[in-house]
């Protein structure tokens, strides 16, 4: 495997930005509405954004200086004057309007109007929120940290969430926010976006309550499989314990397993490959314990 190794100091800022934005992705979008001391509203998206604390609830977005000339953006100028912001989340149904709002209009131009979005009055802060957004966070700005004066330098706007607005239709029948209903989008590099929908969404059980055995505890012949992927091994290593010998012996009575064992009798390599393929099938169905039984059935 070959690598392209690059020092940030040896390439131009635009090229560096292109590389970073293409590999640090997808990035959530902070559609930030702000207001200046004269009461003029600004609305602009920022993909240098994320959640950093729950208690206190802190989010940070970064309106970086423009790469071409080092100038600052209206959103930064506004929060320096009025330290309040509403972070509106972006769904697929409004992504084109969000992109339009990123246009560098002159100061004082209201991007709500330009992008055809609806201003809705906030409760605790002065900037309005976007009515079309599935979720909006009313925030006070606790601190702004400048990372430099050159083009591309970030400005960390550290925001404390004061109030959360969530549309009722993004909740599922269990009262939890559904990623399918929220239908959020994220930024990639260049003109590319990603959508949290369809086959892009998948679940991986988090090893928070239990302690997985780890990939290092998986038998060597499984660990070095030519069929099972790193993701497959990660899922196998996430179980707390392996099936018992009694459970495996009982599982061997399965008609499918019996057929494989008989078909590849005295063919150890072919048998192993067949079992690994079947185990992979069960892993993709999220039936991890069954996959383990398949893998251990050949012992």
TORGUTOR-975687 format. One line per field, with one value per residue (C-alpha): residue number from 0; residue in three letters; y, z, x. Coordinates in pm, 1 decimal. Example, Ala and Ser with C-alpha at 12.3 -4.5 7.8 and 13.67 -1.06 7.14 Angstrom:
2
vexti <- 0	1
vexlo <- ALA	SER
Y <- -450.0	-106.0
Z <- 780.0	714.0
X <- 1230.0	1367.0
REM end
This chain:
299
vexti <- 0	1	2	3	4	5	6	7	8	9	10	11	12	13	14	15	16	17	18	19	20	21	22	23	24	25	26	27	28	29	30	31	32	33	34	35	36	37	38	39	40	41	42	43	44	45	46	47	48	49	50	51	52	53	54	55	56	57	58	59	60	61	62	63	64	65	66	67	68	69	70	71	72	73	74	75	76	77	78	79	80	81	82	83	84	85	86	87	88	89	90	91	92	93	94	95	96	97	98	99	100	101	102	103	104	105	106	107	108	109	110	111	112	113	114	115	116	117	118	119	120	121	122	123	124	125	126	127	128	129	130	131	132	133	134	135	136	137	138	139	140	141	142	143	144	145	146	147	148	149	150	151	152	153	154	155	156	157	158	159	160	161	162	163	164	165	166	167	168	169	170	171	172	173	174	175	176	177	178	179	180	181	182	183	184	185	186	187	188	189	190	191	192	193	194	195	196	197	198	199	200	201	202	203	204	205	206	207	208	209	210	211	212	213	214	215	216	217	218	219	220	221	222	223	224	225	226	227	228	229	230	231	232	233	234	235	236	237	238	239	240	241	242	243	244	245	246	247	248	249	250	251	252	253	254	255	256	257	258	259	260	261	262	263	264	265	266	267	268	269	270	271	272	273	274	275	276	277	278	279	280	281	282	283	284	285	286	287	288	289	290	291	292	293	294	295	296	297	298
vexlo <- UNK	UNK	UNK	UNK	UNK	UNK	UNK	UNK	UNK	UNK	UNK	UNK	UNK	UNK	UNK	UNK	UNK	UNK	UNK	UNK	UNK	UNK	UNK	UNK	UNK	UNK	UNK	UNK	UNK	UNK	UNK	UNK	UNK	UNK	UNK	UNK	UNK	UNK	UNK	UNK	UNK	UNK	UNK	UNK	UNK	UNK	UNK	UNK	UNK	UNK	UNK	UNK	UNK	UNK	UNK	UNK	UNK	UNK	UNK	UNK	UNK	UNK	UNK	UNK	UNK	UNK	UNK	UNK	UNK	UNK	UNK	UNK	UNK	UNK	UNK	UNK	UNK	UNK	UNK	UNK	UNK	UNK	UNK	UNK	UNK	UNK	UNK	UNK	UNK	UNK	UNK	UNK	UNK	UNK	UNK	UNK	UNK	UNK	UNK	UNK	UNK	UNK	UNK	UNK	UNK	UNK	UNK	UNK	UNK	UNK	UNK	UNK	UNK	UNK	UNK	UNK	UNK	UNK	UNK	UNK	UNK	UNK	UNK	UNK	UNK	UNK	UNK	UNK	UNK	UNK	UNK	UNK	UNK	UNK	UNK	UNK	UNK	UNK	UNK	UNK	UNK	UNK	UNK	UNK	UNK	UNK	UNK	UNK	UNK	UNK	UNK	UNK	UNK	UNK	UNK	UNK	UNK	UNK	UNK	UNK	UNK	UNK	UNK	UNK	UNK	UNK	UNK	UNK	UNK	UNK	UNK	UNK	UNK	UNK	UNK	UNK	UNK	UNK	UNK	UNK	UNK	UNK	UNK	UNK	UNK	UNK	UNK	UNK	UNK	UNK	UNK	UNK	UNK	UNK	UNK	UNK	UNK	UNK	UNK	UNK	UNK	UNK	UNK	UNK	UNK	UNK	UNK	UNK	UNK	UNK	UNK	UNK	UNK	UNK	UNK	UNK	UNK	UNK	UNK	UNK	UNK	UNK	UNK	UNK	UNK	UNK	UNK	UNK	UNK	UNK	UNK	UNK	UNK	UNK	UNK	UNK	UNK	UNK	UNK	UNK	UNK	UNK	UNK	UNK	UNK	UNK	UNK	UNK	UNK	UNK	UNK	UNK	UNK	UNK	UNK	UNK	UNK	UNK	UNK	UNK	UNK	UNK	UNK	UNK	UNK	UNK	UNK	UNK	UNK	UNK	UNK	UNK	UNK	UNK	UNK	UNK	UNK	UNK	UNK	UNK	UNK	UNK	UNK	UNK	UNK	UNK	UNK	UNK	UNK	UNK	UNK	UNK	UNK	UNK	UNK	UNK	UNK	UNK	UNK
Y <- 0.0	341.9	668.8	1031.5	1215.2	1591.0	1865.0	2144.1	2400.0	2290.4	2336.4	2634.5	2709.9	2626.8	2286.8	2215.3	2309.2	2080.9	1783.6	1837.2	1892.2	1581.6	1347.2	1500.0	1420.5	1401.7	1708.8	1826.4	2168.5	2459.3	2681.6	2983.0	3277.6	3584.5	3953.9	4268.4	4560.8	4737.1	4441.5	4316.7	3939.2	3708.9	3339.1	3123.5	2753.3	2630.5	2274.3	2333.0	2243.4	1984.5	1900.3	1914.7	1888.4	1785.8	1936.6	2222.6	2178.7	2323.2	2335.4	2502.6	2631.0	2808.6	3088.3	3074.3	3367.7	3353.4	3167.1	3407.4	3727.2	3660.2	3865.5	3777.1	3665.7	3853.1	3577.9	3627.4	4004.0	3966.9	3738.0	3975.7	4251.3	4046.1	3723.3	3512.3	3260.6	3003.8	2685.2	2543.0	2185.0	2112.9	1846.0	1720.5	1911.6	2245.6	2172.7	2368.4	2674.7	2630.9	2626.9	2942.9	3116.2	3057.9	3317.2	3609.7	3878.5	4229.3	4306.5	4381.3	4148.9	3902.9	3549.6	3431.0	3639.5	3547.2	3174.0	3184.0	3058.6	3154.5	3354.7	3236.6	3438.1	3283.1	3271.7	3355.7	3510.0	3787.5	3603.7	3425.5	3056.3	2881.9	2751.1	2486.2	2332.5	2004.9	2125.6	2455.6	2542.7	2884.7	2967.1	3231.8	3278.4	3212.1	3270.5	3332.3	3204.4	3333.2	3079.7	3326.3	3622.8	3450.4	3323.3	2999.3	3064.6	2952.9	3137.5	2901.6	3029.7	2844.2	2837.2	2728.3	2584.2	2763.1	2617.5	2332.2	2329.9	1991.5	1930.2	1669.6	1482.7	1377.2	1147.2	777.5	578.8	526.9	897.8	892.9	1106.8	899.5	957.0	857.8	1125.3	1394.2	1324.9	1536.6	1620.9	1676.4	1835.2	1650.2	1814.4	2048.1	2055.3	1721.4	1648.4	1329.7	1235.9	1041.4	828.6	492.6	252.9	524.3	455.4	151.9	50.1	-80.7	-188.1	18.2	-179.8	47.4	-189.4	-498.1	-569.7	-732.2	-1015.9	-820.6	-926.0	-1055.0	-1324.0	-1455.0	-1786.1	-1730.6	-1915.8	-1683.8	-1372.5	-1443.9	-1525.7	-1428.2	-1378.1	-1199.5	-827.1	-601.4	-488.2	-851.5	-922.0	-607.4	-728.1	-1074.4	-919.3	-715.7	-1015.3	-1059.1	-1438.2	-1718.5	-1982.0	-2285.5	-2623.5	-2754.8	-2471.2	-2534.2	-2910.3	-2841.1	-2593.2	-2854.5	-3039.2	-2751.6	-2890.4	-2621.7	-2687.2	-3063.7	-3016.7	-2805.9	-3044.0	-3339.1	-3162.1	-3059.4	-3359.7	-3409.8	-3071.4	-2841.7	-2530.0	-2551.2	-2621.9	-2321.6	-2093.0	-2216.1	-2160.6	-1814.2	-1713.9	-1833.4	-1656.6	-1336.2	-1371.5	-1388.1	-1097.0	-882.1	-980.5	-867.7	-1223.4	-1225.8	-1522.5	-1735.7	-1630.0	-1745.4	-2082.3	-2123.3	-2040.7	-2279.8	-2559.6	-2669.9	-2736.2
Z <- 0.0	-91.3	87.4	-20.2	270.2	284.1	512.7	560.2	541.4	191.8	8.0	-50.2	181.5	-82.9	-155.0	217.3	275.7	-8.3	134.0	489.2	394.3	177.4	442.3	755.9	646.4	669.8	890.3	1054.8	949.1	1182.6	999.4	1217.2	1249.2	1408.7	1447.0	1458.1	1700.2	1455.0	1449.5	1100.3	1063.3	900.9	818.8	707.4	715.5	874.2	858.4	1108.3	1385.6	1652.1	2002.9	2272.5	2608.0	2755.0	3103.6	3033.3	2681.1	2457.8	2079.4	1881.5	1526.9	1346.5	1092.7	946.0	776.3	399.9	249.9	-41.5	160.1	534.6	569.5	837.3	783.6	889.2	1131.8	1328.1	1327.0	1451.4	1747.3	1851.6	1863.5	1995.0	2161.7	2075.2	1797.3	1688.8	1547.3	1302.7	1183.2	810.4	664.7	306.9	225.8	280.9	172.4	-154.8	29.0	286.3	10.9	-138.8	199.4	190.4	-88.5	14.6	6.1	121.6	493.2	593.5	335.9	505.8	383.3	517.0	242.2	-26.3	47.5	88.8	446.6	724.9	1028.1	1353.5	1669.9	1931.3	2299.2	2486.8	2225.1	1967.7	1643.0	1485.0	1408.3	1078.0	1081.1	818.4	1029.4	1211.2	1518.9	1646.3	1940.2	2102.0	2236.4	2418.2	2308.6	2603.4	2430.2	2092.2	2035.4	1734.7	1588.2	1370.2	1135.6	809.1	547.7	658.5	1029.4	1241.8	1509.4	1766.8	1872.5	2195.2	2246.7	2544.9	2452.1	2638.8	2466.3	2221.9	1963.8	1808.1	1552.7	1665.6	1335.2	1382.0	1674.0	1632.8	1806.4	2109.7	2161.3	2031.3	1750.5	1432.6	1201.9	912.2	1000.2	1081.7	742.3	821.1	573.5	621.9	423.7	240.1	36.7	-258.6	-370.3	-211.6	67.8	236.6	350.0	667.9	502.1	334.8	316.3	453.6	799.8	995.2	1359.8	1554.2	1915.9	2148.7	2402.9	2690.7	2925.9	2852.9	2788.4	2450.0	2425.2	2165.6	1829.0	1998.5	2171.0	1842.3	1729.8	1485.6	1195.9	1215.6	1272.3	958.0	743.2	375.8	382.7	707.4	701.5	973.8	1041.4	1069.0	1320.2	1514.7	1550.1	1658.4	1914.9	2063.0	2232.3	2604.7	2590.1	2334.5	2294.0	2519.0	2383.5	2450.7	2250.8	1960.1	1960.1	1957.8	1673.7	1467.4	1429.1	1208.2	860.6	686.5	905.7	862.7	485.5	488.0	720.5	500.3	170.9	274.4	483.1	465.5	286.0	574.1	367.6	171.6	492.2	665.9	372.4	357.1	729.5	715.1	430.0	622.4	937.1	737.3	618.8	979.7	1082.2	812.5	958.3	1300.7	1437.1	1599.1	1832.6	1545.0	1342.9	1628.9	1639.8	1266.7	1299.8	1590.3	1435.7	1231.4	1535.2
X <- 0.0	133.9	57.7	55.4	218.8	173.6	303.5	44.0	324.2	427.5	94.7	-131.1	-423.9	-690.2	-530.9	-496.3	-859.6	-968.1	-779.4	-906.0	-1268.6	-1271.7	-1132.1	-1287.5	-1640.0	-1932.8	-1962.2	-2287.5	-2411.0	-2475.1	-2722.4	-2652.4	-2888.0	-2734.7	-2813.8	-2599.9	-2631.9	-2861.9	-3100.6	-3010.2	-3043.8	-2789.4	-2828.4	-2536.0	-2432.5	-2109.3	-1979.7	-1700.6	-1945.2	-2023.4	-2148.2	-1880.9	-2057.0	-2390.6	-2357.7	-2335.7	-2479.9	-2208.1	-2185.2	-1908.3	-1906.4	-1626.7	-1677.6	-1328.8	-1162.0	-1197.3	-903.0	-861.2	-809.2	-838.4	-1157.6	-1413.7	-1773.0	-2083.5	-2183.9	-1860.9	-1899.7	-2257.3	-2182.4	-1905.3	-2168.0	-2462.0	-2337.9	-2640.5	-2710.5	-2965.2	-2816.2	-3070.2	-3025.9	-3053.4	-3281.0	-3276.8	-3596.3	-3419.7	-3062.0	-3079.2	-3207.1	-2931.9	-2672.4	-2820.2	-2791.7	-2414.9	-2387.2	-2168.8	-2436.6	-2354.5	-2378.2	-2735.4	-2891.8	-3127.2	-3054.5	-3390.8	-3548.0	-3293.6	-3327.4	-3705.9	-3698.4	-3936.1	-3823.9	-3975.0	-3924.6	-3699.0	-3794.5	-3474.7	-3243.9	-3276.5	-3188.4	-3486.8	-3490.6	-3563.5	-3922.2	-3841.3	-3563.6	-3640.4	-3450.9	-3317.0	-3092.5	-3121.7	-2776.1	-2579.5	-2219.1	-1988.3	-1656.1	-1497.8	-1145.6	-953.4	-711.2	-521.5	-535.2	-444.7	-687.0	-850.2	-796.9	-1089.8	-1282.4	-1430.5	-1770.5	-1844.3	-2219.9	-2426.4	-2765.2	-3044.4	-3349.2	-3411.5	-3693.2	-3778.2	-4051.0	-4301.2	-4284.7	-3920.3	-4011.8	-4088.5	-4363.2	-4135.6	-4083.0	-3725.2	-3588.5	-3587.1	-3289.1	-3515.3	-3772.1	-3516.0	-3352.4	-3047.4	-2773.1	-2401.1	-2119.7	-1850.5	-1573.8	-1630.0	-1993.7	-2075.2	-2323.4	-2436.6	-2785.4	-2863.2	-3127.5	-3184.7	-2891.9	-2662.1	-2806.2	-2690.7	-2664.0	-2365.0	-2425.9	-2207.8	-1998.6	-2098.6	-2280.9	-2072.7	-1705.7	-1647.2	-1396.3	-1196.4	-1058.3	-742.4	-953.6	-1091.9	-931.8	-645.5	-807.6	-1108.7	-899.1	-693.0	-996.5	-984.9	-1361.3	-1444.6	-1374.1	-1239.1	-1596.0	-1707.1	-1429.1	-1517.5	-1875.7	-1756.8	-1522.8	-1807.0	-1973.3	-1926.2	-1890.3	-1887.1	-2158.1	-2108.0	-2000.1	-2349.2	-2503.6	-2265.8	-2333.6	-2705.5	-2661.0	-2473.7	-2803.5	-2921.6	-2999.0	-2793.8	-2490.1	-2527.0	-2530.9	-2213.4	-2029.4	-2121.7	-2047.3	-1696.5	-1601.1	-1221.4	-1186.3	-1079.9	-1008.5	-1334.4	-1526.6	-1376.3	-1456.8	-1816.5	-1865.3	-1706.2	-1937.1	-2240.8	-2122.7	-2079.4	-2438.7	-2560.9	-2338.5	-2496.0	-2834.8	-2703.3	-2732.7	-2389.0	-2434.8	-2562.5	-2256.6	-2034.3	-2212.3	-2152.7	-1783.5	-1732.6	-1936.3	-1635.6	-1414.0
REM end
